[in-house]
Structures are given as structure tokens and as C-alpha cells.
Amino acid sequence: MVPRPTIALLACCLGPGVAHAAALSPADQALVDGLALPLHVATLKNGLRVVVQPDHRAPVLTVHLQVPFGSSRDTGQPGWPDRPGLAHLVEHLLYAGSPRAPDGAYDALLSAVGGENNAWTEPYAMAVHATVPVEAMGLLLALEADRMAGLDADSVTAKIDSERRVVERERAIDLDTPGGLDSAARRALLYPRGQGQHWPVLGTPAAVGQVQVGDILAFQGAAFAPGQSVLVLVGDVDPVAAMDAVADSLGAVPPRPVALPQVLAEPPTLPISGLYLDDVAGTTLYAIYPLPPDAAPERPAADLLADWFGLQRQGCLGRMLQRGRLDRLTAWTEPEPGGGRLVIELDAPRGPARRLVAKLDQAVADLVDHAPDQAELERVRARWRAWAARVQEDPVDRAEILARCVLEDGDAACFPGHVAAHLAVDGPQLSAAARDWLSPQRRALLVVTAPKHAGRGLPDSVLVDLPEQR
Ligand SMILES: [Zn+2]
């Protein structure tokens, strides 16, 4: 039950799949066609959306339940307690107990049949998932139905302190990791207090300590109402029988007309520069660019910019790596409703940040002027092919993608089109996306360096302070 720190690295934003007019190679077309597995989709009377995908390769079943609410609701929302870390603590306490399975029985009952389960929290989504022998489908669906109806207050009361300590250990691991607070610093730079995106998913110790049992029950009751949730089953099931089993279990949970609207953070005011001082050896530069909305035709090319920069081993940044002037160059996307961000990270052993910015701008200008050749494109596409193949292979990954397709795209079958649109991006489109979206006029720059090297920061920087994290 840890948030997935690598979600951003999956580059798995789910666009609506731009019609792939550009021809794919026969091999890529075969890959995409192979992703289009049969799906059964229904919306139950209580509003629960259900997707069933039969997969008969092994006698197991993965069940994934996802809601479009997460840590962005922790703070600054009208009528909601201001508790950074609330959503993530709810995620932990989903396993505390429900009326018919109190005192942590969920984990014990699933372990007894050889099942395994996990959960995660992001700013705009939460999910629980479990994989069990297919004979245990009835047990698993009954457990999910019971806790969807509501948590058991006594069980939550009994477990809340120990789960606070578990969360504190997760935070301690973050604090012990070099650069572990950088993502909190990026949030604090981009979003002011009062916006849901300001705080890290794990929250702050003080706020997590103040969460009341009533806050947990209210958040779970609202976020996991049947009408907000998507349930996905992938596994060795007959789709009609599985859909009937879901209707008899989770379909019997009374609807809760809470209809929480999703609250989006205001986009940051750009450009902006920040300086965050931490106990680090060198200097790290984060360049953060807004991404086009999911539905924009240029979105696939903008997504691929992250792969292109992350794989740069030529050009001016590649030469810096080879000469030891850069320790690391990486890039990823942080997809969100409304678009999200592309982040490029440069770690240098020494030197002022302005030199890193100049080199980055030179690399962008070179990409704008010279469309990537076929070999460069193939390296970028190789990542997407590998990711698509992994999703196709792994029922747990596939169940999550199906849920994201329903929640973010409105179409459970969005994945093949999404992959095809990204594999079809050509060199001139990548150059055009760099010109349009990697603009110095619309970006945030965050420099992380040691206090004694504060002079390595950029002019007119905002000093980012995270006192609540320490
Ligand atoms: Zn956790």
C-alpha cells in the first residue's frame, strides 16, 4: 500500500487515441491489434461501472477498483477538512475493516486463499486491487461490496494510530532518499497553499496526526460511492457469469448520491523560477512544462518529448553526460485531468544552474531545427512497444489501464488507439511539439542545491520552503 513513485515514469497518460491516419509498420499494427482484447462493459443500477475482460492463460482473477478522487482533495476544498495526507491515510484504512469483515479480516481472508492485494493514491485517483485464484471470485467481490458500503468505525478507530505510524515510515523513507523532497518542492513552487495540488500525497505529520475517524469515514463514503467507482475484472472468468456475480454483490450496494465534483487546481502562473536548498552534493535543475490537454491532436507528440529527452545520449546534453558534466538526464510526464506536466531533470556535479538552462534551451532549439531521424524515433518507440507489451502480458497492469480508460477517456477500449497514436508520431511532429510546448515563456524552473551553493540558483527565484515536512 504505497503510492507508486514511478507512475510518472510510465508516461501512461491516456489520451483518446487520435485517429492513427499515419501508417504504422506491419509489426506495430500487429502489436496494436493484439491489444484490442474482447471487453464486456456495463453500468449497474447503483451507478457502478464494470468492465470484464476474460483472460484464460491462468486460473486467476484480478479485480481493480478505482475512483477519480485522491490527494488533491486533501486541502483547500469547500466543505472538506484541510488535512494533507487524508486520502492516502484513507487508502491504508480501507483495509482496517468493514461491517461484515471487521478487524482487518480483508487481508486475512485473501491470504488464506493465496491472494495478494495492494492499493495506491495519486492526486486525482485512488485504487485498490487484488489477484486471487478464480474460485475465490465470490469471496473477493463480497469483501469489496462490504467495504464499498462503508467502513466499520470501530475497526478504523482501532487501526488509525498504527496506520499513522506506517505512513510516517513511508515519509521517513522519502526523507532519507537524496532528492526525496524534490517533488514536494516542485508542488510547493507550482501551486500555492489552499490548492489541492500544493501538498505531497503523503501529507504532513501534523496533519496526518489530526485526522479523525469521522474524516476517514466521510472521505471513503463520498469517494467510493458506487456512482463514482469503476470496477474491472481481468481473468479466467466467463464474462456473463462474472457480470452477474458483480451485480449480485457490488451491484447491491445502495447508491449514495454524493456526486463529488472533481476539483482541479488552477494552472500555475508561468514562467516562474524557484530555489530549494537541501543537503545535496551537486545541482539539480527541473524544467517543468505544461502538457496539452489529453484530447489535443498534438498530445501524443508532446508525450514523446519526455521519452526523447530521457533517452538523449547525443546532442549537447548527451555530450555533457559523456564528459561527466551531467550525472543524470531524465524526463517524464505527470498526466492530470486538463493536461498535466512534462518534467526534464538535469543533475550536475557542479556549476551554476544558468548553464544547465542554457544547455537545455540549446537542446530544445536543436530538436526544433532538426527533426529526429529514424534511429532516434525507433528508440523512443521501443519504449512504447515495451510498455504496451508489458500491459498486454500483465493482468494487474491491464486492469488499471482499463479503469483509467473508463475514468479519463470515457471508453474502456481506449488503449490500442492510445498506443497507436504514440507509435505514429513522426520526426516533424516531435519537432513541432518541442517548438510549441517546450517554451521558456511557459515553464517553471526549480533548482535544488546545498545551502552553501545557494548562489548557483537562477535570478529572481522564489525560495521554496517546506518546514512542515521536516
Ligand atoms: Zn502508503
Residues whose N, C-alpha, C, O or C-beta is under 5 A from the ligand:
A	BS01	ZN	M1 V2 P3
